[in-house]
Amino acid sequence: MIVAERKPMEEIKQMVAPYKKLLLVGCGTCVTVCWAGGEKEVGILASQLRLARQAEGKEISIIEATVERQCEKEMVSELRDKVKQVEAVLSLACGAGVQTMAGMFEETPVFPALNTTFVGMPEQEGIWTEMCGLCGDCFLDRTGGICPMVRCAKGLLNGPCGGTRRGGKCEVDPEKDCAWVLIYRRLEKQGRLDLMKKYYPPKNFRAVKRPGKIQAVKA
Amino acid sequence: MSNKIIAFCCEHSAYLAADLAGKQGLHYPENVRLIRVPCAGRVDVTHILKAFEKGAAAVLVVGCEEGACQHSTGNTRAKERVNYSQTLLQEIGMDNRRVEMVNVAPGAPHKFVRIIKEMNEKIKEVGEAK
């Protein structure tokens, strides 16, 4: 899933400072799971903005809404009537959601309230870790399902480096596991340790042409 | 301007303590409004912020003593939410002493009265709500 975190309050306040009528739109998918932009976070941010304006003696009117997926035009189109009532939109979605909103309602400024950070998974309650670097040339078949590109601090394709700490920790961050120790242990369980002896040439980072686009073929 | 205190009171502890305070004829400031909740853990960050939006000068979340929650972890979760609310208030330049979590046993009416009085004094320091 896509992981994001809320921008600093000061930055958000500055973005919406000129506007008195706002629509705050959350997204009910990835950013809801990572506690950054779901219905609840929309409510919290709306309250904070109202309180901040109250303290400044200025008015603000906020409409709150959350759509199932802000990166889908069909779902965003439900907001058409609400967008007509406001001067600006503050989107609590990933970059794709913000751009979908901005593309659907071109006459209304759409501002991002979140910083989209990475593609990851929930490690434990409240902690998400990066799992995929979106390189477009998946390597996981050779590494026991552990991506060294994002989980190794140095992104080594032929690891481990000489700095692995005792206990299999990373030399860059002793809190983190060395990805290549994890890969070794995983391959050992699978009886595929021969893969550790193979050399992998530098990765082709041109696999995904920017902007990425996929045309699916209907079966 | 308002000096209203909203006190979310757990019905297993704080609400009973408040009731007992009434029965014993103990006096506490009349600017407090009690909201009975099934557990302090029911109180969410959005409830706390909404209370401030509606003009509260301070919010108290009053739950069971530590280790005595009827729902095991309601009071510890409430404490975490109150801490988070303090951060959110700070972000927008409000004094985070306006929200506080307190633990009160059902048979402790004097403690209940004391925390209300203390919060009332705190409002005098941080100022009433606009």
Interface residues (C-beta under 8 A of the other chain):
Chain A: M9 K13 K40 G43 I44 S47 Q48 R50 L51 A52 Q54 A55 G57
Chain B: D44 V45 T46 L49 K50 F52 E53 L88 L89 E91 I92 G93 M94 K130
